[in-house]
Amino acid sequence: MPVNDSLPDYELGDMLVVTAPEQLRALADPLRSTLLELVLERAATVSELAVAVGRPKGTVAYHVNHLVAIGLFKVVRTHKVRAIEERYYGRVARTLYVGVLSSPEDRRLAAGINGLATAAAESAAAHAADDLRCTLVHARIPREDVRAFWAEVQALARRFAQIPRAGDQVYGFAAGLYPTDAPALPDPGD
């Protein structure tokens, strides 16, 4: 499957480790996380973002300015329209990774950022329409293999985000890797 290496249409870092409480709160906020997701396709103006999320331009401008202030958004280019300079915003990094958290409040906030819960809610209609592709697999593996496997999943997610845009349907891609109490067979010989 081809990927579009020019997505998004601006330069951004590969990864930002998020640890600041205000950044964590932004990731947990549905509107702000949607804005962060939208600019993975291309840089956008406040007006374009407002149309995409169906919110007033002033409301979106407030949230965009906040994302800039906390270091998750940046102005990636400007365009002069008559006497007004129009700003195009983008993310500072392709992947926003929740890093080491020091305070109990930060840990609670990060726990609230559950992309799988969002994906479950979004996928309900697709499940009802029998248009959901999903897999769940359990494996007993060493912790160092978990880290390596997750790096591969993140690379796949970046590839998914770079598939050339076409059609009129937006698809979600969710991945999760978490410890469970699922049963496992004993080691041979035990």
Backbone as a ProteinNet text record, in pm:
[ID]
protein_1_A
[PRIMARY]
MPVNDSLPDYELGDMLVVTAPEQLRALADPLRSTLLELVLERAATVSELAVAVGRPKGTVAYHVNHLVAIGLFKVVRTHKVRAIEERYYGRVARTLYVGVLSSPEDRRLAAGINGLATAAAESAAAHAADDLRCTLVHARIPREDVRAFWAEVQALARRFAQIPRAGDQVYGFAAGLYPTDAPALPDPGD
[TERTIARY]
85.4	0	89.6	66.4	152.2	125.7	230.7	215.9	261.7	209.6	244.9	340.4	469.4	569.7	557.9	480.4	466	350.3	284.7	180.5	244.7	220.9	151.7	238.7	185.2	253.5	345.1	399	491	589	698.3	799.1	754.4	772.9	744.3	837.3	855.3	940.5	877.3	956.9	905.6	825.9	879.7	811.6	835.4	732.2	741.5	694.5	778.9	740	665.1	539.4	450.8	451.3	488.5	486.9	424.5	414.5	361.1	210.5	161.6	18.1	-73.4	-36.4	-124.3	-127.9	-17.8	-17.5	-102.2	-93.4	-174.5	-323.2	-358	-499.3	-546.9	-459.8	-496.9	-522.1	-439.6	-458.7	-586.3	-626.2	-748.2	-874.2	-860.3	-975.5	-1019.1	-1146	-1189.8	-1169.4	-1200	-1184.2	-1036.8	-956	-813.3	-745.5	-781.4	-720.1	-765.8	-889.2	-937	-859.5	-835.2	-757.9	-617.1	-556.8	-423.2	-424.4	-529.7	-541	-562.1	-643.6	-674.8	-551	-458.4	-342.2	-233.8	-261.3	-169	-180.6	-294.3	-313.3	-244.4	-268.9	-206.7	-223.5	-143	-157	-293.6	-349.2	-483.1	-493.6	-582.5	-612.6	-719.5	-738	-843.1	-978.6	-1000.1	-1128.4	-1151.7	-1049.4	-1063.4	-1091.1	-1021.4	-1042.9	-1183.8	-1231.7	-1366.5	-1472.3	-1456.5	-1550.1	-1544.5	-1423.2	-1406.9	-1473.2	-1465.6	-1521	-1659.6	-1710.2	-1844.9	-1859.5	-1756.1	-1756.6	-1730.8	-1771.8	-1745.2	-1595.1	-1561.1	-1421.3	-1353.7	-1422.8	-1366.7	-1332.7	-1418.6	-1393.3	-1269.9	-1262.1	-1148.6	-1020.5	-1027.1	-909.7	-856.7	-946	-905.8	-827.3	-878.6	-812.9	-681.8	-678.9	-555.6	-448.6	-484.8	-387.6	-335.1	-422	-377.9	-280.4	-310.2	-220.4	-84.2	-82.9	43.9	118.6	46.8	108.8	172.8	114.4	168.4	264.3	291.4	394.1	351.3	221.1	176.4	144.1	115.7	88.5	194.1	212.7	300	247.4	284.6	253.9	357	309.1	402	422.3	327.9	344.6	236.5	255.4	156.6	127.3	13	-29.2	-101.7	-62.4	-123.5	-251.5	-363.6	-492.5	-537.7	-531.8	-556.4	-459	-507.3	-418.1	-398.3	-456.1	-451.8	-357.5	-277	-187.3	-257.4	-282.8	-350.1	-244.4	-266.3	-171.2	-219.9	-125.8	-152.3	-81.8	-157.4	-106.2	-81.1	16.9	48.3	97.2	113.8	165.7	316.4	368.7	513.7	579.3	502.2	558	449.7	492.6	399.8	339.5	422.2	376.6	389	281.6	282.5	277.5	386.1	402.2	396.4	308.8	299.3	417.9	502.3	626.5	612.2	723.3	727.6	651.8	560.1	476.9	514.4	531.1	581.7	473.6	367.9	268.2	147.5	79.2	-41.8	-148.9	-159.7	-258.8	-227.8	-98.1	-58.4	-90.1	-67	-95.6	-244.7	-329	-474.8	-517.1	-459.1	-492.3	-453.6	-334.4	-289.9	-376.7	-421.8	-509	-641.1	-681.6	-805.2	-791.8	-669.6	-645.5	-646	-763.9	-777.7	-828.2	-734.4	-771.4	-855.3	-837.9	-919.1	-1065.3	-1090.9	-1229.9	-1292.8	-1217.4	-1266.7	-1293	-1199.2	-1215.9	-1337.2	-1358.8	-1475.4	-1604.5	-1611.2	-1731.7	-1749.5	-1640.3	-1649	-1685.9	-1642.7	-1661.5	-1796.6	-1877	-2006.2	-2095	-2102.9	-2186.6	-2133	-1999.4	-1940.7	-1967.9	-1963.8	-1993.2	-2138.6	-2230.4	-2372.3	-2396.8	-2319.1	-2335	-2250.6	-2189.4	-2102.5	-1990.5	-1931.8	-1824.3	-1703.6	-1681.5	-1572.4	-1469.1	-1345.4	-1234.8	-1157.1	-1146.5	-1087.4	-1022.4	-917.8	-855.3	-807.6	-813.2	-762.4	-683.5	-557.3	-468.6	-397.7	-380.7	-304.5	-175.9	-66.6	60.3	139.2	203.2	289.9	430.9	478.6	608.6	689.8	822.9	907.8	888.4	910.1	889.4	970.7	1094.8	1176.6	1116.4	1048.6	981.1	857	794	678.4	721.3	832.9	881.2	911.6	978.7	1013.5	888.3	793.1	669.5	592.2	585.9	511	574.2	705	771.5	726.5	709	659.7	515.3	432.3	292.8	288.5	372.4	375.1	417.5	512.9	554	438.3	362.6	245.9	140.2	118.6	21.8	66.1	195.8	246.1	224.1	245.6	222.7	75.4	-14.2	-158.5	-193.4	-134.4	-163	-109.6	-20.5	38.2	-17.1	-123	-186.7	-250.1	-231.1	-285.8	-436.3	-478.3	-616.9	-702.8	-814	-910.1	-1040.6	-1145.6	-1274.4	-1341.3	-1457.2	-1532.3	-1554.9	-1490.3	-1507	-1375.6	-1382.2	-1265	-1264	-1149.8	-1135	-1044.7	-1072.4	-989.3	-903.4	-787	-696.3	-661.1	-694.5	-665.6	-575.7	-483.7	-397.5	-375	-369.8	-342.9	-256.4	-173.4	-88	-88.8	-139	-162.4	-152.2	-113.2	-110.2	-252.4	-275.4	-408.2	-395.9	-509.2	-516.9	-562.3	-543.7	-584.1	-506.2	-569.2	-497.2	-386.8	-287.1	-176.7	-145.5	-103.7	-63	65.5	83.3	210.2	321.7	444.7	559.4	566.4	607.3	621.8	719.3	682.5	769.4	737.4	649.4	611.3	514
-117.4	0	123.1	214	332.7	425.4	496.8	600.4	731.5	838.2	971.7	1031.2	1027.2	1077.7	1227.7	1296.2	1441.1	1476.3	1374.4	1401.4	1406.7	1507.4	1628.6	1714.7	1827.5	1912.9	2015.9	1983.2	2071.2	1985.2	2045.2	1974.7	1963.5	1844.9	1827	1720.7	1724.8	1627.1	1489.5	1388.3	1251.8	1223	1264.2	1232.1	1341.6	1369.1	1458.4	1380.6	1375.5	1309.8	1412.9	1384.2	1475.3	1438.9	1536.8	1514.4	1631.3	1747.3	1865.6	1850.7	1886.7	1871	1939.7	2061.4	2130.3	2059.2	1994.1	1916	1789.7	1726.2	1606.8	1641.4	1755.5	1797.6	1822.6	1878.5	1903	1772.2	1670.9	1541	1472.7	1501.5	1441.2	1514.8	1635.2	1714.4	1670.5	1632.7	1581.1	1679.1	1807.8	1903.5	1925.1	1943.5	1968.4	1847	1727.8	1609.1	1592.7	1632.3	1628.1	1726.7	1845.8	1945.8	1892.8	1830.1	1772.6	1663.5	1587.6	1479.4	1535.4	1638.9	1693.9	1744.1	1804.7	1862.5	1759.9	1632.7	1529.7	1509.6	1551.5	1541.3	1656.4	1777.3	1896.8	2012.1	2115.9	2235.5	2298.1	2366.5	2423	2557.2	2640.7	2768.1	2744.6	2844.5	2836.3	2819.5	2892.1	2881.9	2740.1	2677.5	2540.5	2442.9	2461	2373.5	2390.4	2515.4	2541.7	2472.6	2477.2	2409.3	2258.4	2204.6	2059.7	2007.7	2084.4	2036.7	2092.4	2178.8	2232.3	2321.1	2397.9	2487.8	2629.8	2730.9	2870.4	2897.9	2986.3	3020	3072.9	3152.8	3207.7	3099.4	3000.7	2889.2	2811.9	2781.8	2706.3	2788.4	2917.1	3004	3000.9	3002.9	2995.6	2867.1	2754.9	2626.3	2614.4	2665.5	2664.3	2747.1	2865.6	2950.5	2881	2809	2735.6	2625	2552	2445.9	2501.6	2620.9	2686.2	2722.6	2780.1	2825.5	2710.9	2591.7	2479.2	2392.4	2433.2	2366.2	2242.9	2228	2114.3	2154.2	2280.9	2336.5	2441.2	2468	2576.9	2634.3	2757.4	2817.8	2762.2	2695.9	2633.3	2716.2	2805.6	2898.9	3005.3	3111.2	3219.1	3252.5	3315	3354.5	3487.7	3584.5	3716.5	3718.2	3750.4	3763.6	3907.2	3983.9	4128.7	4187.3	4246.8	4306.2	4216.6	4098.3	4009.6	3892.6	3861.3	3747.1	3623.7	3527	3404.2	3303.5	3244	3148.2	3004.6	2920.7	2777.5	2707.3	2623.6	2557.5	2409.8	2356.4	2215	2168.1	2039.8	1980.3	2001.5	1988.5	1997.4	1861.5	1751.5	1617.6	1523.7	1426.3	1327.8	1240.9	1198.3	1113.7	1190.1	1192.5	1252.6	1136.6	1117.6	1002.4	1047.8	987.9	1022.1	959.2	1045.4	999.5	973.8	975.8	949.1	1058.8	1017.6	1112.1	1107.8	1226.4	1230	1242.4	1314.5	1336.3	1243.3	1211.8	1128.2	1191.7	1326.1	1394.2	1370.3	1379.6	1355.8	1212.5	1116.4	976.5	955.5	1019.1	1007.2	1069.2	1183.6	1251.9	1165.8	1108.7	1024.1	899.7	847.1	729.3	760.9	887.5	929.1	940	937.8	944.6	801.9	752.1	612.5	607.1	597.6	591.9	471	361.6	242.8	266.4	341.5	373.6	461	557.7	642.7	557.9	469.1	383	291.8	240	153.6	230.2	353.7	434.6	467.3	505.6	539.7	419.4	301.1	182.8	115.5	161.6	96.6	92.9	203.2	207.2	112.1	106.8	15.9	-129.6	-158.4	-293.9	-330.1	-238.1	-262.7	-282.4	-213.7	-224.9	-339.1	-417.7	-527.7	-478.3	-364	-303.7	-273.6	-359.2	-339.9	-449.6	-409.4	-503.9	-491.1	-599.8	-593.5	-726.9	-719.5	-841.6	-817.2	-919.6	-913.6	-1041.7	-1026.2	-1139.7	-1121.8	-1230.3	-1227.6	-1307.8	-1259.9	-1331.5	-1307	-1409.5	-1396.3	-1374.2	-1250.6	-1216.1	-1134	-1133.4	-1054.1	-903.6	-826.6	-681.9	-614.6	-657.6	-595.2	-620.3	-733	-760	-672.4	-638	-548.1	-413.2	-361.5	-230.8	-235.6	-339.2	-351.8	-366.3	-448.7	-467.1	-335.8	-261.8	-135.7	-35.2	-35.2	53	19.2	-109.9	-151.9	-105.8	-114.8	-70.5	79.8	155.6	300.3	332.7	258.7	279.3	248.7	143.6	110.6	220.9	275.9	385.1	508.5	538.8	652.1	625.3	500.7	463.9	480.5	437.5	453.5	600.7	687.2	830.7	893	822.1	876.4	814.1	734.7	681.2	799.2	808.3	921.7	938.4	1062.6	1094.2	1081.4	1009.6	992.3	944.5	945.7	897.5	997.1	956.7	1048.6	992	881.1	819.6	826.2	869.2	870.1	739.4	674.8	550	573.1	501	506.2	382	398.5	286	292.9	190.4	187.5	69.3	90.1	-18.4	0.8	-107	-100.5	-217.2	-194.5	-298.9	-280.9	-379.9	-363.1	-497	-494.9	-620.2	-665.3	-796.5	-850.1	-966.5	-1014	-1135.3	-1254.3	-1246.6	-1355.6	-1481.4	-1596.9	-1721.5	-1751.4	-1825.2	-1867.5	-2012.9	-2085.2	-2224.4	-2227.6	-2327.3	-2339.4	-2371.6	-2340	-2375.5	-2526.8	-2576.5	-2720.2	-2776.5	-2886.4	-2947.7	-2907	-2808.1	-2768.1	-2868.4
0	0	0	-93.5	-99.3	19.1	57	159.6	100.6	155.6	110.4	213	182	276	298.7	216.2	232.6	326.6	386	485.3	622.5	697.5	659.2	568.5	527.3	430.8	497.5	612.9	684.5	763.6	804.5	882.8	1028.1	1085.2	1226.4	1281.7	1413.6	1477.5	1474.7	1503.2	1503.4	1629.7	1747.3	1872.5	1975.7	2053.4	2168	2289.9	2392.9	2517.3	2600.2	2626.8	2698.9	2846.6	2930.4	3074.9	3150.2	3086.6	3154.4	3176.3	3295.2	3324.3	3223.1	3177.6	3082.4	2947.1	2908.5	2785	2801	2916.4	2943	2940.8	3000.8	2999.7	2857.5	2773.4	2633.6	2560.2	2585	2519.7	2566.9	2690.5	2745.4	2702.2	2648.9	2606.6	2466.7	2448.9	2317.4	2201.6	2220.5	2110.8	2078.5	2179.8	2155.7	2094.3	2138.1	2078	1933	1902.6	1763.6	1677.2	1728.9	1654.2	1626.5	1726.7	1708.3	1602	1596.8	1498.6	1356.9	1345.2	1212.6	1139.4	1211.6	1143.4	1113.1	1138.2	1091.5	940.6	885.7	740.5	669	718.1	659.4	756.6	735.8	817.7	788.6	887.9	870	941.8	890.1	955.2	1061.5	1145.7	1246.6	1178.1	1069.1	996.8	946.4	888.6	838.4	952.6	1062.1	1177.8	1233.1	1237.8	1289.3	1203.6	1072.4	982.6	1006	1019.8	1036.2	1163.6	1272.2	1399.7	1428.5	1338.7	1356	1478.5	1508.4	1623.7	1576.9	1657.2	1619	1607.5	1516.1	1491.2	1618.5	1696.3	1819.7	1920.6	1931.7	2023.4	1979.6	1851.1	1798.8	1811.9	1785.8	1799.4	1942.7	2039.6	2180.1	2206.6	2159	2182.5	2104.7	1983.6	1903.9	1974.3	2020.4	2090.8	2216.2	2285.1	2403.6	2365	2257.3	2212.1	2170.5	2113.2	2079	2207.3	2303.3	2427.6	2506.8	2499.1	2576.2	2495	2371	2292.4	2215	2187.3	2106.8	1962.7	1939.8	1806.9	1776.7	1647.9	1605.2	1474.8	1447.9	1318	1221.2	1114.8	1021	894	866.8	754.8	765.3	689.9	685.9	541	521.2	386.7	400.8	320.4	327	242.8	307	240.1	262.4	155.8	163.5	265.9	371	470.7	592	586.8	702.8	674.9	774.5	763.7	820.2	733.5	774.2	820.4	936.9	993.1	971.4	934.8	921.8	1037.5	1108.1	1227.1	1201	1272.8	1268.1	1403.3	1415.3	1539.4	1547.3	1666.7	1681.8	1657.6	1671.6	1651	1599.3	1520.9	1465	1575.4	1670.7	1780.8	1911.1	1988.1	2121.1	2219.4	2292.7	2380.2	2525.6	2604	2745.1	2815.4	2874.6	2936.9	3085.3	3153	3296.2	3370.3	3453.2	3526.6	3673.9	3734.6	3870.9	3977.1	3948.6	4053.7	4035	4145.6	4134.9	4045.6	4047.8	3962.3	3814.9	3779.3	3640.4	3598.2	3687.7	3655.7	3633.7	3717.7	3700.7	3568.3	3535.4	3410.6	3290.6	3294	3182.7	3171	3283.2	3279.9	3210.1	3213.2	3147.3	2996.7	2946.3	2801.8	2749.8	2722.6	2681.9	2538.4	2446.5	2306.5	2272.1	2345.9	2318.4	2354	2461.3	2496.7	2388.4	2338.3	2230.1	2105.5	2073.9	1956.6	1972.2	2092.3	2115.7	2090.2	2138.9	2117.8	1969.2	1903.5	1760.9	1675.2	1716.1	1631.6	1650.2	1743.4	1769.8	1644.7	1572.5	1452.2	1345.2	1329.9	1231.3	1270.3	1399	1446.7	1413.5	1440.4	1411.9	1262.6	1179.1	1033.7	975.3	1060.2	1018.7	926.8	964	885.9	975.8	1075.1	1170.2	1151	1136.3	1129.1	1259.3	1333.2	1466.1	1499.8	1577.8	1627.9	1770.1	1849.7	1987	2010.5	2046.1	2066.7	2200.1	2272.9	2398.2	2378.5	2435.6	2428	2556.4	2604	2721.5	2668.4	2677.4	2619.8	2719.7	2704.9	2794	2771.7	2876.7	2872.3	2761.1	2739.4	2634.6	2495.9	2477.8	2350.9	2335.4	2448	2443.8	2387	2436.5	2387.9	2238.1	2194.2	2052.2	1966.2	2011.8	1936.1	1927.3	2038.4	2037.8	1941.9	1929.8	1833.1	1691.7	1662.8	1530.9	1509.5	1613	1602.8	1577.1	1646.5	1624	1481	1427.7	1288.7	1194.1	1221.8	1140.1	1148.5	1267	1283.1	1204.1	1205.9	1126.2	978.4	935	794.4	758.4	848.9	826.7	808	889.1	881.8	753.2	682.4	560.2	432.1	444.7	324.4	249.8	118.8	44.7	68.4	87.5	117.6	-7.1	7.5	-100.9	-39.3	-117.4	-68.9	23.6	75.7	161	301.2	333.8	465.7	543.2	668.3	755.7	834.6	840.1	915.1	1035	1141.4	1260.1	1269.8	1324.7	1351.7	1498.9	1573.6	1717.1	1747.3	1837	1882.4	2031.3	2101.8	2244.5	2286	2383.3	2436.3	2586.8	2658.2	2800.9	2871.9	2998.7	3074.2	3108.6	3109.7	3141.3	3239.5	3282.9	3365.5	3280.4	3150.2	3061.4	3097.6	3085.4	3121.1	3020.4	3067.4	2981.3	3013.3	2912.9	2934.5	3016.5	3098	3170.4	3073.1	3113.1	3030.3	3015.3	2897.1	2879.9	2985.2	3043.7	3143.7	3285.9	3305	3441.9	3499.5
[MASK]
++++++++++++++++++++++++++++++++++++++++++++++++++++++++++++++++++++++++++++++++++++++++++++++++++++++++++++++++++++++++++++++++++++++++++++++++++++++++++++++++++++++++++++++++++++++++++++++

